[in-house]
């Protein structure tokens, strides 16, 4: 009986190993190389924000790039020079900014990173926060890359953390109004 089970299990294993799914995607070493380069470039942008040398960021951002929601009012920030200027303003608003990459991944034209931003605001207003405000937040960045340069950026932050940073009450500010029919809300950006 044991020989029969062993033979059947071995046969099944060989059958499964020999089957090849035609939809399987293979990754070439050049794909891995480009993914690693995209990750390294993305980390360089964070490093430049920490050091204050935002002039290096121009190497990694396309001249026609769009930071979706990058303006203070939530509208798109367009143009590489505008994005570099905004990142410089963010940097100058902190006395001790630190960008820690918790985890990141690249897949073709996209880089995804979970980051931790810490620092203390200084006298330069940033994000509407008063001076000496301690920041410790996590956010996700999604960056689209074409020909080695970022063309699009989307940033996502926990609304509770954002509310707390802005001096609001995270418990109060993030509750949905029970009187409002949220199923009919248009959440698409126009």
C-alpha positions as CSV (number, residue, x, y, z in Angstrom):
1,X,0.0,0.0,0.0
2,X,2.8,2.4,0.9
3,X,4.6,1.7,-2.4
4,X,1.4,2.4,-4.3
5,X,0.8,5.7,-2.5
6,X,4.5,6.7,-3.0
7,X,4.3,5.8,-6.7
8,X,1.0,7.7,-7.1
9,X,2.3,10.8,-5.2
10,X,5.6,10.8,-7.2
11,X,3.7,10.4,-10.5
12,X,1.4,13.3,-9.5
13,X,4.3,15.5,-8.5
14,X,6.1,14.8,-11.8
15,X,2.9,15.5,-13.7
16,X,2.4,18.8,-12.0
17,X,6.1,19.8,-12.5
18,X,6.0,18.9,-16.1
19,X,2.9,20.9,-16.8
20,X,3.6,24.4,-18.1
21,X,1.0,27.1,-18.0
22,X,1.1,29.1,-21.2
23,X,0.0,32.3,-19.4
24,X,3.0,32.2,-17.0
25,X,5.0,35.5,-17.3
26,X,8.7,35.2,-17.1
27,X,10.9,38.0,-15.8
28,X,14.1,38.6,-17.6
29,X,17.2,39.9,-16.0
30,X,16.8,43.2,-17.9
31,X,13.3,43.6,-16.4
32,X,14.8,43.0,-12.9
33,X,17.6,45.5,-13.7
34,X,15.1,48.2,-14.7
35,X,13.0,47.6,-11.6
36,X,16.0,47.9,-9.4
37,X,17.1,51.1,-11.2
38,X,13.5,52.5,-10.7
39,X,13.6,51.7,-7.0
40,X,17.0,53.2,-6.6
41,X,15.9,56.4,-8.4
42,X,12.8,56.7,-6.2
43,X,14.9,56.3,-3.0
44,X,17.2,59.1,-4.3
45,X,14.3,61.5,-4.5
46,X,13.5,60.7,-0.8
47,X,17.2,61.2,0.1
48,X,17.3,64.5,-1.7
49,X,14.3,65.7,0.3
50,X,16.1,64.8,3.5
51,X,19.4,66.5,2.6
52,X,17.8,69.5,1.0
53,X,19.7,69.1,-2.3
54,X,16.5,69.0,-4.4
55,X,18.5,70.0,-7.5
56,X,19.3,66.3,-8.0
57,X,15.6,65.5,-8.2
58,X,15.4,66.9,-11.7
59,X,17.4,63.9,-12.9
60,X,14.5,61.6,-11.9
61,X,11.4,63.6,-12.8
62,X,10.1,64.2,-16.4
63,X,9.7,67.8,-17.4
64,X,6.0,67.2,-18.1
65,X,5.4,65.1,-14.9
66,X,2.1,65.4,-13.0
67,X,1.8,65.1,-9.2
68,X,-1.9,64.1,-8.9
69,X,-3.3,66.0,-5.9
70,X,0.1,67.7,-5.3
71,X,-1.3,71.2,-4.8
72,X,-2.5,72.3,-1.4
73,X,-6.1,72.4,-2.7
74,X,-5.8,68.8,-4.0
75,X,-5.6,69.7,-7.7
76,X,-2.8,68.3,-9.9
77,X,0.6,69.9,-9.9
78,X,1.9,69.9,-13.4
79,X,5.5,70.2,-14.7
80,X,8.8,68.8,-13.4
81,X,10.0,72.2,-12.3
82,X,6.8,72.9,-10.3
83,X,7.2,69.5,-8.6
84,X,10.8,70.1,-7.7
85,X,9.9,73.5,-6.3
86,X,7.1,72.0,-4.2
87,X,9.4,69.3,-2.8
88,X,12.0,72.0,-1.9
89,X,9.2,73.9,-0.1
90,X,8.2,70.8,1.8
91,X,11.9,70.3,2.8
92,X,12.4,73.9,3.9
93,X,9.3,73.6,6.1
94,X,11.0,71.1,8.4
95,X,14.0,71.4,10.6
96,X,14.7,67.7,10.7
97,X,12.7,65.8,8.0
98,X,13.3,62.1,7.6
99,X,11.9,59.8,4.9
100,X,12.1,56.1,5.8
101,X,11.2,53.6,3.1
102,X,9.4,50.8,5.0
103,X,8.8,48.7,2.0
104,X,8.9,49.2,-1.8
105,X,8.4,47.3,-5.0
106,X,8.7,47.9,-8.7
107,X,6.7,46.3,-11.4
108,X,7.4,47.5,-14.9
109,X,6.5,51.2,-15.2
110,X,5.4,51.5,-11.5
111,X,7.1,51.9,-8.2
112,X,5.1,51.4,-5.0
113,X,6.5,52.5,-1.6
114,X,5.3,52.6,1.9
115,X,7.1,55.4,3.7
116,X,7.4,57.0,7.1
117,X,7.8,60.7,7.3
118,X,9.0,62.3,10.5
119,X,10.1,65.7,11.4
120,X,9.3,69.0,13.1
121,X,7.8,72.0,11.3
122,X,9.8,75.2,11.5
123,X,8.7,78.8,11.0
124,X,8.1,78.3,7.3
125,X,4.4,77.3,6.9
126,X,4.0,73.8,5.5
127,X,0.7,72.0,5.0
128,X,-1.1,74.6,7.1
129,X,0.6,73.4,10.3
130,X,2.0,75.7,13.0
131,X,5.7,75.9,13.8
132,X,7.2,73.2,16.1
133,X,4.5,70.6,15.1
134,X,5.9,67.0,15.3
135,X,5.1,64.9,12.4
136,X,5.1,61.1,12.3
137,X,3.1,59.7,9.5
138,X,3.0,56.8,7.0
139,X,1.9,57.1,3.4
140,X,2.0,55.2,0.2
141,X,3.5,56.6,-3.0
142,X,2.8,55.3,-6.4
143,X,5.1,56.5,-9.2
144,X,4.8,55.8,-12.9
145,X,8.1,55.8,-14.7
146,X,8.8,56.1,-18.4
147,X,12.3,56.1,-19.9
148,X,13.8,56.3,-16.4
149,X,11.9,59.4,-15.2
150,X,8.8,59.8,-13.1
151,X,5.8,60.9,-15.2
152,X,3.1,60.6,-12.6
153,X,2.8,60.5,-8.8
154,X,-0.1,59.6,-6.5
155,X,0.2,59.8,-2.8
156,X,-2.1,58.2,-0.3
157,X,-2.3,58.9,3.5
158,X,-4.5,57.6,6.2
159,X,-7.2,60.3,6.8
160,X,-6.9,59.9,10.5
161,X,-3.2,60.7,10.5
162,X,-3.7,63.6,8.2
163,X,-6.5,65.0,10.4
164,X,-4.3,64.6,13.5
165,X,-1.3,66.4,11.7
166,X,-3.6,69.3,10.9
167,X,-4.7,69.7,14.5
168,X,-8.1,68.0,14.0
169,X,-9.8,65.3,16.0
170,X,-9.2,62.1,14.0
171,X,-12.1,60.3,15.7
172,X,-14.5,63.1,15.0
173,X,-13.3,64.2,11.6
174,X,-13.3,60.8,10.0
175,X,-16.8,59.6,10.9
176,X,-19.3,59.4,8.1
177,X,-22.4,61.5,8.5
178,X,-25.1,58.9,9.2
179,X,-27.7,61.2,7.6
180,X,-25.9,61.2,4.3
181,X,-26.4,58.5,1.7
182,X,-22.8,57.7,1.0
183,X,-23.6,55.1,-1.6
184,X,-24.6,58.0,-4.0
185,X,-21.5,60.0,-3.6
186,X,-19.5,60.7,-6.7
187,X,-15.9,59.9,-5.7
188,X,-14.4,60.2,-9.2
189,X,-12.1,63.0,-9.8
190,X,-13.0,65.1,-12.7
